[in-house]
Amino acid sequence: MMQHTMIQSRDNAFVKELRRLSQESTAYRKQGQVWLEGDHLCRAALARGLRPKVAVFAESVWPQVPAEWVQAAGKAVVLADSLFAEISSLESPARMGYVMEWDAGAQVQPGVAAVVLDRVQDAGNVGSILRSAAAFGFGQIVALKGTAALWSQKVLRAGMGAHFGLHLVEAASIAEVQALQLPLVVTSSHQGTLIHKAALPWPCAWAMGHEGQGVGDALMEMAEHRISIAQPGGEESLNVAAAAAICLHASSVSMLRALG
C-alpha cells in the first residue's frame, strides 16, 4: 500500500484549507494554492508537466488509485468519504483531486498572442473563453480588475483544463495591456469592420468586454482594430464567450493562411 495520511476529522487544519479552496472563489489568492477536483482536471495538469503539491482521495476510491496519480504528488492524503463530500463543490463529488501551487506574481509576456478580459464577470463565460484561447493558438490571458477569478472552481470546470496551456495574469492594469506590445483588437456590436472582411493581425491581443457594457473606453481608445460580427438573424448582440470563439477562430485562420 502506498504511503498516505488518513484524515477523518472535519476540524483538521488541512481539511479547513481545502474547504476554503473548494468553496470560496478567491481563497487561492490568500493561500497561494489551487484545488483541482476530478480526474479530468488532474490529468490535464499532469499532461502539461505540472506536479501537484498534495494528492487527495476519498477513502472508498483509495484502494483502486493508479500508482502514477500518487507518485506525481509530493504527498498523498486520504479523506473519509463523508469528509470529501463535505469539502467538494460538486453535486456529485469526484472523490479525488490535487492541490497545486499558485503563482501570484505572473507578469505579461510581450509579443505572445493574448486575450484581454475586461470585467467579464460570469465564470462560465470566462472558462469558455479560456478554452477557445487555448484551442486557437493564443498563449496568454490578461484579466483586468473586475473579471471573475480565473482559478475559481467554476472557471476551472468551464475551462476543462485550458488553464494549464495558458499564461494567466490577473488583476491587470491598462499599462500591462500596453506592455503586451501587440496590436489590440476590440469587438463592438455597433461599429467596426465586419470580421469576415477584416485583415486580422497576428500575433495580436483581442479584448473581450463586460457582458452588459462591452469593452471599456480605455481599451477602445487603445484599439488599432475594431471588429463587428455579422448577425443576419437580427439579434442585438452575442454572448461574450460565443463572440470570443468566433473572433479567436478567425485569428487562427489568418495565422494558418500566413504560414501557408
Disulfide bonds with the S-S distance in Angstrom:
none
